[in-house]
Amino acid sequence: ATGKNAESAIKAAVMTEDNAAIVWLASQLGTPLTISEEDIAKLHHRYTNVYGQ
């Protein structure tokens, strides 16, 4: 993971691990659905402005 500093790199690593676990669990139920570009933008906004605040 990369970031402006150690804290942001750790935050990115934790999010990556969380998302990997979610995708793995979803794949156990079948093929995961694709997330729309609009939803990706909303999730990115949440990550950069809300998550871990």
C-alpha positions as CSV (number, residue, x, y, z in Angstrom):
1,A,0.0,0.0,0.0
2,T,1.1,3.5,-0.6
3,G,0.2,6.8,0.9
4,K,1.4,10.3,1.8
5,N,2.6,9.0,5.1
6,A,2.7,5.8,7.2
7,E,-0.8,6.5,8.5
8,S,-2.4,6.8,5.1
9,A,-0.5,3.8,3.8
10,I,-1.8,1.7,6.7
11,K,-5.3,2.9,6.1
12,A,-5.1,1.9,2.5
13,A,-3.7,-1.5,3.4
14,V,-6.5,-2.1,5.9
15,M,-9.1,-1.1,3.3
16,T,-7.5,-3.4,0.7
17,E,-7.5,-6.3,3.2
18,D,-11.2,-5.6,4.1
19,N,-12.2,-5.5,0.4
20,A,-10.2,-8.7,-0.4
21,A,-12.1,-10.5,2.4
22,I,-15.4,-9.3,1.1
23,V,-14.7,-10.3,-2.4
24,W,-13.5,-13.8,-1.3
25,L,-16.6,-14.3,0.8
26,A,-18.9,-13.1,-2.0
27,S,-17.1,-15.5,-4.4
28,Q,-18.1,-18.4,-2.1
29,L,-21.7,-17.6,-2.9
30,G,-21.2,-17.3,-6.7
31,T,-19.8,-14.7,-9.1
32,P,-19.7,-11.3,-7.4
33,L,-21.6,-8.5,-9.0
34,T,-19.8,-5.6,-10.7
35,I,-19.9,-2.3,-8.9
36,S,-21.0,0.6,-11.1
37,E,-18.8,3.6,-11.8
38,E,-21.2,5.8,-9.9
39,D,-21.1,3.5,-6.8
40,I,-17.3,3.4,-7.0
41,A,-17.2,7.2,-6.9
42,K,-19.5,7.2,-3.9
43,L,-17.4,4.5,-2.1
44,H,-14.2,6.5,-2.9
45,H,-15.8,9.6,-1.4
46,R,-16.8,7.7,1.7
47,Y,-13.2,6.2,2.0
48,T,-11.5,9.6,1.6
49,N,-13.9,11.6,3.7
50,V,-15.6,9.4,6.2
51,Y,-13.9,6.0,6.8
52,G,-11.7,5.9,9.8
53,Q,-12.4,9.6,10.7
